[in-house]
């Protein structure tokens, strides 16, 4: 059973980690804001970006008129730009 002091230390550590996460999100947003702003201006690119990690690539292709290969290429380019990360076999947005 954790003592009161141990619980307080864990609570302080959790607060510090949450603050670090907040600051990292701010840094990432600043670093990629121009790239994301460009994507969000185009309806089809926004659909692909918003659906990344949530919607199957075939559904995104149907919704946008892009080929599966085009979407795959976008994801690879966005990963290189730091907008997406590859998580196993799928991409996911960082923000």
C-alpha positions in Angstrom: 0.0 0.0 0.0 1.4 3.4 -1.0 2.1 5.9 1.6 0.7 9.5 1.5 4.2 10.7 0.5 4.5 8.2 -2.3 1.1 9.2 -3.6 2.1 12.9 -3.6 5.3 12.1 -5.5 3.3 10.2 -8.1 0.8 13.0 -8.4 3.6 15.6 -8.8 5.3 13.4 -11.5 2.0 12.9 -13.3 1.4 16.7 -13.3 5.0 17.2 -14.7 4.5 14.7 -17.4 1.2 16.2 -18.5 2.8 19.6 -18.6 5.6 18.2 -20.8 3.0 16.7 -23.1 1.3 20.1 -23.4 4.5 21.9 -24.2 5.5 19.2 -26.8 2.1 19.6 -28.5 2.7 23.4 -28.8 6.1 22.8 -30.3 4.8 20.3 -32.8 1.9 22.6 -33.8 4.4 25.4 -34.4 6.7 23.2 -36.5 4.0 21.8 -38.8 1.4 24.5 -38.8 2.3 25.7 -42.3 2.1 22.2 -43.8 -1.2 21.4 -42.0 -2.7 24.8 -43.0 -1.9 24.0 -46.7 -3.6 20.6 -46.4 -6.7 21.9 -44.6 -7.3 24.5 -47.4 -8.1 21.7 -50.0 -11.3 19.8 -49.3 -10.0 16.4 -50.6 -6.6 16.7 -48.8 -8.5 17.6 -45.6 -10.7 14.6 -46.0 -7.7 12.3 -46.3 -5.9 14.0 -43.4 -9.0 13.9 -41.1 -9.6 10.2 -42.0 -6.1 9.1 -41.5 -6.0 6.4 -38.9 -9.8 6.4 -38.7 -11.1 5.5 -42.1 -10.0 2.7 -44.5 -8.0 3.9 -47.5 -10.6 2.5 -49.9 -13.3 4.7 -48.3 -11.0 7.7 -48.5 -10.4 7.0 -52.1 -14.1 6.8 -52.8 -14.8 10.0 -50.8 -12.0 12.0 -52.6 -11.7 10.5 -56.0 -8.0 9.9 -55.3 -6.5 6.5 -56.1 -5.3 4.3 -53.2 -1.8 4.9 -54.6 -2.2 8.7 -54.4 -3.4 8.5 -50.8 -0.5 6.2 -49.9 1.9 8.7 -51.5 0.3 11.6 -49.6 0.8 9.6 -46.4 4.4 8.9 -47.1 5.1 12.6 -48.0 3.3 13.7 -44.8 5.3 11.3 -42.7 8.5 12.8 -44.2 7.1 16.3 -43.4 6.5 15.2 -39.8 2.7 15.5 -40.0 2.0 11.8 -39.6 3.7 8.9 -37.9 3.6 5.3 -39.0 2.3 3.1 -36.2 2.7 -0.5 -37.3 1.1 -0.8 -40.7 -1.0 2.3 -40.4 -0.4 6.0 -40.3 -1.8 8.3 -37.6 -2.0 12.0 -37.2 0.3 13.5 -34.6 -2.2 16.2 -33.6 
